[in-house]
Every structure is written in C-alpha cells, then in structure tokens.
Amino acid sequence: MARPGLIHSAPGLPDTCALLQPPAASPSMSDGETPSLLKYKISQAIMRPDDANVAGNVHGGTILKMIEEAGAIISTRHCNSQNGERCVAALARVERTDFLSPMCIGEVAHVSAEITYTSKHSVEVQVNVMSENILTGAKKLTNKATLWYVPLSLKNVDKVLEVPPVVYSRQEQEEEGRKRYEAQKLERMETKWRNGDIVQPVLNPEPNTVSYSQSSLIHLVGPSDCTLHGFVHGGVTMKLMDEVAGIVAARHCKTNIVTASVDAINFHDKIRKGCVITISGRMTFTSNKSMEIEVLVDADPVVDSSQKRYRAASAFFTYVSLSQEGRSLPVPQLVPETEDEKKRFEEGKGRYLQMKAKRQGHPWQRAQCPFPPWPKTQFTLRAGVV
C-alpha cells in the first residue's frame, strides 16, 4: 500500500518515515495573507531494537530527535508560507519536557506539532508524542514539549528572517505567547553567560563523586548530521546529549536508568559541518530517587583557524534508576568535593525543590507531568510489544 504524503525519513531511525496529514492552513500563501495557527500530524513507524536500551524502552534521545524533526518541519513550512526569501527553521531552545510514560520496542510513535505563537523572528511550536500498541490499539501520551525556532536564510546562514504572523482565535493566546517569549528569551541569555566552565577529567576519582561518573563524547560533524545549510540538526545534538547524560547516570548508580525529564535546552550558537563537538556530562544533584545531570556541548571548528572553540548548547537532564522489574530504586547520594561542585549541588537542589513545590501547589500537574514520571508504578520492560 502506498504511503501518501511522504515527506522525510528520519536519519538514524531505521525504516522510519513521516506522514503529513492535511494541514489546518494552506502551506503556500501569497503576500498579505495571514495564516491561522497551524497544526500538523506526523506518524512514525514501529520502534526497533536499535532505538531502545537493553531493557526494551526507547531512548529519551530518540524521542527528543523525533520531537525536534516535527518542530522543524512545521516551523520551516510556516516560515516559507509567503512569497519571499526562502529559509529553514533552526532550533534555538527546548523548554522543560517530562517523559510521562515509557515507549517500548514494537510500539508506534505518533507525533503532532502545532504553532502556538510567533514573534518577529521566532516560532513557538508545541509537540505531543503518543505511543500506540498496535496489538491492542491502546494509546498513551508519552511526551509534551515546547520548542522555539528561528528562520535562517538559505542564502546567508547568519541572516535571521522575519516570521509570517498568525491569526489567534483569542486575544489572550497572543498575550500569553508574548509572555512565554519574553521569559524564554531572558533565560536563554542568562544561561549563555552562566555556562562558561569546562568539564575536566580527574585521575582515580572516588565512587559517588562528580569526577567518578562524569563522561565526555567527541563527535566529528558529518553531512548526515546537518541541514541543507550545513549546520547540525537540533535533534542530532539532543540525542547525543541524552546519550552522554545516560552514561553519567548509569556510571553513578550502576543500574538500568531512564530519562525522567529534560530542563530547558538552550542552543547558544550553530554547529557547522566539519566541527568537532565535545559533549560533556556531570552529576550536579541527587535526591532519594532522581539524578540531575548537566550536559555541555562545545564546538571546535578545526577546519577554520580563525574561529575558537565555543559553547554551543547546554541543558540539565533528570534520570531515575529502575530495577529489572521496573520499580524505582534509591539513588546513591552524590558526594560533592570542590566548592564549585557544592555550589552546583545547592543550585540543583533549589531546582528540585522548586519543581516539587510546583507539583504540590497544582495537583492537576501530577497527573499530567509526574516527576519522576513512572517509577512509583510498576511497569513491564521487555524486548517486544507490551
């Protein structure tokens, strides 16, 4: 049976392709026309063994990559919806996202994306991920994420173009979107200046210390990692960040670990083809049942001697430890040694307590965004459809 509306095959996901359903607004418009808020539905193929860990649940990085691809598609289509200079949407930021439920091998991922706000030079996209058990037909929400994109000219990668406006059904939608835009803009700038340090290796570290579990991955950016512009897909970067964070978590607790949530991911600068990127992760805080890991991405343009190494992205990942039966396990307590490690531990504790207070103050959020998301309820992890 032919697959209608085939628009792309996700790199790194075997036999994975996206189906574009009829959009809510025409993707091609003449000058002067203003589109309404746009919605797209994308379906991904069955999750395969190389999408998941040994326990059978899909890697958080794989899901983040699917989320980013959906956001890139809808925002690029919208930014090219009017006659003018052609562009491609580049990921600037991902707001905090919780992994609400595990996705397993054999299940089908359904990704839907919606544009919820546009400023002069950016697009806010809301993405939802549903998993489907194709044997029973049961579906469940696994992820909700908010992403921000900026349109970059195809003629000049450093030129940011204007975004076509959208029509809001209610005035409150625009006001709420503007508040979210201002808040994320301020936080992104603060994070850029705060993350200047580098993760340094330590010889013979003691167990449960920051140095003991910290990890780094070095990756040469090739053509398959990049957009038509020649810079890295945001989803590729996020997947590598999740892999490094997962290694840190596994080294610390030496059990099966899963991604519980990702704090805001900020993309400070573009990473071009040919760069060597170093993704470094270090433990910053542990509670009784969760681990917070800071991940830093540094780019080194080795083929361009005029450019120096720079910080490209940063984020905090939260992981939980699970037994073979899928039950939550206590996390070994982190032992901060230096003053900087103690400071980062207190900052992580503040973020943890802030989220805990937010959940307790809004009971409805517990059902929608649990944290940790699933360890309190036993579930089955195995290589197959569950």
C-alpha positions, 0 to 999 in steps of 0.5 A, spaced: 500 500 500 502 506 498 504 511 503 501 518 501 504 524 503 511 522 504 515 527 506 522 525 510 525 519 513 528 520 519 536 519 519 538 514 524 531 511 525 531 505 521 525 504 516 522 510 519 518 515 515 513 521 516 506 522 514 503 529 513 496 529 514 492 535 511 494 541 514 489 546 518 492 552 513 494 552 506 502 551 506 503 556 500 500 563 501 501 569 497 503 576 500 498 579 505 495 573 507 495 571 514 495 564 516 491 561 522 495 557 527 497 551 524 497 544 526 500 538 523 500 530 524 506 526 523 506 518 524 512 514 525 513 507 524 514 501 529 520 502 534 526 497 533 531 494 537 536 499 535 532 505 538 531 502 545 536 500 551 537 493 553 531 493 557 526 494 551 524 502 552 526 507 547 531 512 548 529 519 551 534 521 545 530 518 540 524 521 542 527 528 543 530 527 535 523 525 533 520 531 537 525 536 534 524 533 526 516 535 527 518 542 530 522 543 524 518 541 519 512 545 521 516 551 523 520 551 516 513 550 512 510 556 516 516 560 515 516 559 507 508 560 507 509 567 503 512 569 497 519 571 499 526 569 501 526 562 502 529 559 509 529 553 514 527 553 521 533 552 526 532 550 533 534 555 538 531 552 545 527 546 548 523 548 554 522 543 560 519 536 557 517 530 562 517 523 559 510 521 562 510 514 560 515 509 557 515 507 549 517 500 548 520 496 542 514 494 537 510 500 539 508 506 534 510 513 535 505 518 533 507 525 533 503 532 532 506 539 532 502 545 532 504 553 532 502 556 538 505 563 537 510 567 533 514 573 534 518 577 529 523 572 528 521 566 532 516 560 532 513 557 538 511 550 536 508 545 541 509 537 540 505 531 543 508 524 542 503 518 543 505 511 543 500 506 540 500 498 541 498 496 535 496 489 538 491 492 542 490 499 539 491 502 546 494 509 546 498 513 551 501 520 551 508 519 552 511 526 551 509 534 551 514 539 549 515 546 547 520 548 542 522 555 539 525 556 532 528 561 528 528 562 520 535 562 517 536 564 510 538 559 505 542 564 502 546 567 508 546 562 514 547 568 519 541 572 516 535 571 521 528 572 517 522 575 519 516 570 521 509 570 517 504 572 523 498 568 525 491 569 526 489 567 534 482 565 535 483 569 542 486 575 544 489 572 550 493 566 546 497 572 543 498 575 550 500 569 553 505 567 547 508 574 548 509 572 555 512 565 554 517 569 549 519 574 553 521 569 559 524 564 554 528 569 551 531 572 558 533 565 560 536 563 554 541 569 555 542 568 562 544 561 561 549 563 555 553 567 560 552 562 566 555 556 562 562 558 561 566 552 565 569 546 562 568 539 564 575 536 566 577 529 567 580 527 574 585 521 575 582 515 580 576 519 582 572 516 588 565 512 587 559 517 588 563 523 586 562 528 580 569 526 577 567 518 578 561 518 573 562 524 569 563 522 561 565 526 555 563 524 547 567 527 541 563 527 535 566 529 528 560 533 524 558 529 518 553 531 512 548 526 515 548 530 521 546 537 518 541 541 514 541 543 507 545 549 510 550 545 513 549 546 520 547 540 525 540 538 526 537 540 533 535 533 534 542 530 532 545 534 538 539 532 543 540 525 542 547 525 543 546 529 549 541 524 552 546 519 550 552 522 554 547 524 560 545 516 560 552 514 561 553 519 567 547 516 570 548 509 569 556 510 571 553 513 578 548 508 580 550 502 576 543 500 574 538 500 568 536 508 568 531 512 564 530 519 562 525 522 567 525 529 564 529 534 560 530 542 563 530 547 558 535 546 552 538 552 550 542 552 543 547 558 544 550 558 537 550 553 530 554 547 529 557 547 522 559 541 518 566 539 519 566 541 527 568 537 532 563 537 538 565 535 545 559 533 549 560 533 556 556 530 562 556 531 570 552 529 576 550 536 579 544 533 584 541 527 587 535 526 591 532 519 594 530 517 587 532 522 581 539 524 578 540 531 575 545 531 570 548 537 566 550 536 559 555 541 555 556 541 548 562 545 545 564 546 538 571 546 535 571 548 528 578 545 526 577 546 519 577 554 520 583 557 524 580 563 525 574 561 529 575 558 537 572 553 540 565 555 543 559 553 547 554 551 543 548 548 547 547 546 554 541 543 558 540 539 565 537 532 564 533 528 570 534 520 570 531 515 575 534 508 576 529 502 575 530 495 577 529 489 572 522 489 574 521 496 573 520 499 580 524 505 582 530 504 586 534 509 591 539 513 588 546 513 591 547 520 594 552 524 590 558 526 594 560 533 592 568 535 593 570 542 590 566 548 592 564 549 585 561 542 585 557 544 592 555 550 589 552 546 583 549 541 588 545 547 592 543 550 585 540 543 583 537 542 589 533 549 589 531 546 582 528 540 585 525 543 590 522 548 586 519 543 581 516 539 587 513 545 590 510 546 583 507 539 583 504 540 590 501 547 589 497 544 582 495 537 583 492 537 576 500 537 574 501 530 577 497 527 573 499 530 567 507 531 568 509 526 574 516 527 576 519 522 576 514 520 571 513 512 572 517 509 577 512 509 583 508 504 578 510 498 576 511 497 569 513 491 564 520 492 560 521 487 555 524 486 548 517 486 544 510 489 544 507 490 551 
